[in-house]
Amino acid sequence: MTEAPATASELKPVLVFDSGIGGLTVLREARVLMPERGFIYVADDAGFPYGGWEEQALRERILTLFADLLSRFDPELCIIACNTAFTLAGNDLRAAFPHMRFVGTVPAIKPAAERTRSGLVSVLATPGTVKRAYTRELISSFATRCHVRLVGSQNLARMAEAYIRGEPVSDESVAEEIAPCFIEDEGRRTDIVVLACTHYPFMANLFRKLAPWPVDWLDPAEAIARQARRLTPLSRDALQHPEDQDFAVFTSGNPDFSTRRLMQGFGLRT
């Protein structure tokens, strides 16, 4: 006897995890490709920003959080929409929770190396992602013919959080953070900047305005969503998005008004 196809209400949700609200860029793309799924967005705002954490302490925090999250929500799949979290703890998560499928976020160095014409690529990231061995391994595996500059911004993730909420951010401050990405060398110029923090794509239009010359700002969100779709069973009988199932969880337990309003704009209950 065959089982009846799952209905929208019976399908397990997809969990999207980020240190803050930058992972909404990935959620936006995932919803397009997985319209039948409910989504749980988890922001570790109590631990934000991740860039200043010691590696072992942050690794332990992420593993502890996921032990609780998986027990509470039993998702179909988890998207780690944070370069710092996944490059640090991705392997540990898969080892600790072998029953769960994880889709990670890593700097899009391989596609950048494939697309660049000048051979000058910059990776705009957080300090944590820049110093990670995982990032260096991506360069040695896929970009040996390129000059890859790693730019670890101390301030841009916080600035992006403010920008996303509609708070004022000065052009001068943003221009100062992105300036190291632009290199000129013997007539060649940087032509691709990898956005290696999910917060940054929200500021892409501002980056374009302030850049000293046009470059391709490479956003990995769509590729992450495609991978999540490949790994998630699709029920043809459950293509209607479940009503009132999408919600956001904040580890602080107390998001401010502007954050709650932003979540509502993305159709997430808080």
N, C-alpha and C positions, 0 to 999 in steps of 0.2 A: 504494500500500500504506500503510495507516494504522499509526501507531506504537502499540505496546501501552501501556495506561495505566500510569502510574508506580505503583510499590509504595511502601510507607512507607519502606523502606530506600533507595529511589532519590530520594526527594524531598529537595531542598535544605533546609537548616535556616534558621530565622529567628534573626538576631543581635539581641540586646537590649543596648544600651550605656548605661552610667550612670557618673557620677563615683565612685559608691560602691555601696551595696547598696539604695538607695531604689528603683531601677528594678524591684525584685522586685514592687512593687505593680502595675506594668504587665505583667510576665511572668505573674503570677497570672491576670490577665484574658485575656491573649492565649492562654494555654493552653486556656482554656475554649472560645474561639471557633475555635482552630486545633488540634484534637486530633490531627490526622494529622501535624503537623510536629514535628521535633526543634528544640530551642532551645539557643543558645549565649549565655550571659550573660557580658558583659564588664564588669568593674568597674575603672575607672582609679584604684585606690586609691593608686597611687604619686603621682598628681597631686591627690588629694583634700585639702581642698575646693577647688572651682573659684572660689569667691567672691573670693579674694584675688589671683588671677592678673591680670597685665596682658593686655589683650585680644589683642594680636598674638601674644604668646608662647603663650597658650592656644589660639588659632586654629591656629597652626602645630603645636602638640602634637596636637590632635585630627586634623588632616589626616594627619600622620605615622602616628599610630596606625591610622587607617583604611586607609591604603595597605598596611600589614602585615596587618591583620585580614581585609581582603577577599581578599588574596592567599592567606592561610593557609586560610580557611574557605569561601570562595565561597558566601555565603549567598544565599537567594532574595530576602531583603528585610532591611533594617536598621531597627530601631526605636531612635531616639535618645530614651531615657527620661530626659532631663535638660533642663530648661528653659534653664539657663545655656549648655549646649553647643549646643543647637539654635538658640536665638535669636542666638548669636554666629556659629556656623559652618555652619548648615544650608545656606545658599545656596552657600557655598564647597564643601561636600561634594558637592552636586548638580552643581556645575560641574566639580569635579575627577574625579568618578566617574559620568559620565552613563549608564553601563550599569546602575547600581544604583538601586533604588528605596529612598528614605528616608522613613520616617514620623516626623515630629517631635513634640516636646512643647512647647507654648507655653501661657502662662497662659490659663485658660478665661474670658477676659473677655467674650467674646460671649455665651455661655450665661448668665453671671452677670447681664449687663445685661438679658437677656430675662426673667429670673426675678425680679429684685428688685422688691419692692413699695415699699420705702422710698426707693429711689434711692441708698442709701448702700452701696457695695461696697468691700471691702478685698481686696488681693492680698498674701498672705503668701508671700514669696519669699526668695531669697538676694540679697545686694547686687549681684551680677553681673546677675541677671535684672532687678532694679529699674532699674538704670541703662541698660539696653539700649534703643536706639532702637526696636527691634522691639516691645517692650512698650508704648511710648508710641504707636506707630502703631496697635496693636490698640485702645487706648483711643480714639484720635481716629476710628477707623473704626467702632467698634461701641458705644461707651459715652459718647457726647457728652451724653446726657441724664441721666447719672449722675454722682455724685461718687465718684471712684475714688481710694482711698488706697493708695499703694504702701508696703508695709512690708518692708524688706530686713533680715532678721535675720542678724546676724553669727555667731550661735552655734547656731541651731536645727538646722541640718543635722548638725553634730557630735553634738548631743544626741540627735537621732533615730537616728543610727548606734549610739550607746550603748544607747538604749532598745530598738532592734530586737534587739540582742544579749543583752538581759536584764540589762544593767548598771543600777545605780540612777541615777535622774535626779530631782532635787528638784522638787516641785510649784511651789515659789516661783520657781525659775529659768524653768520653762516658762511660768508665768503672766506673768512679766515680759516674755518674748519676744512673746507674743501680745496683750498689753494694748493696743498701739497700733492694733490692728485695729478696736477698738470705739469708735465715734463716736456721740454723741448731739447732735442739732441740731434745735431747734425742734419737739420732740416726736417726731422721727424717730430711728430707731436703725439702725445697720448690721444688715443681715439676711442677707448672704452674705459669706463669706470664701473666696476662691479659694486653694486649696492649690497654689501655683505652684512646688513642688519635690516631686519624686516620693518623697522621704524622708518628707514630712510626713503622708501618709495613715496611715502606721503608728501615728501618735500621735493620730489623730482622736478616739478615745474619751477620751483624757486631755484634749485640747483642750475637748471638750464638758463635761467635769467642771469644768474651771477657768474656762470662759467666764463673764463677768458676766451674760450673758443668752443664750438659745438663738439660734443662727444656723444657716444651711445651709453646711456645710463642703464646698466643691465640689471633688471629686476627678476629674481628667480621665482616669484610667487606662482606664476602660471605653470611652470615646470613642476613645482612641488604639488600643486593641485592635480596635475595630470598623473603623477605617480600615485597619489592617494586614490584617484579614481581607478587606476589599474589594479590596485590591491583590494578594492572594496567590491563585494558582490553587488551586482545590479539586479533588482527585481523589476521586471517590466510591468508588473501589476501594482507597483508602489511608486509611481513617478510624481505623485502629488506631494509637495513638501508638507510634512506634518505641521499642523497649526500649533502655535504656542509652545513649541518644544525647544526652541533655541534660547539659551540663557548664558549669562556670563558669571563666572566665579572669580572673586578677588581674594587673594590670600590675606590681605589686611582686614577683610570683612567690612570695610568702610570706604568705598570709593566716593570721591567728592561729587558734587552736583554736576560739574561739567563732564566728568567721566560717565556718570549715569546717563546723561543726556546723549553723549556720543554713542553709548551702547544701544540706546533706544533707536538712534538713527540707523544703526546696523541691524535692527530688528531683534535685539537681544534683551531679554529680561535680566534685571539685576536683583 
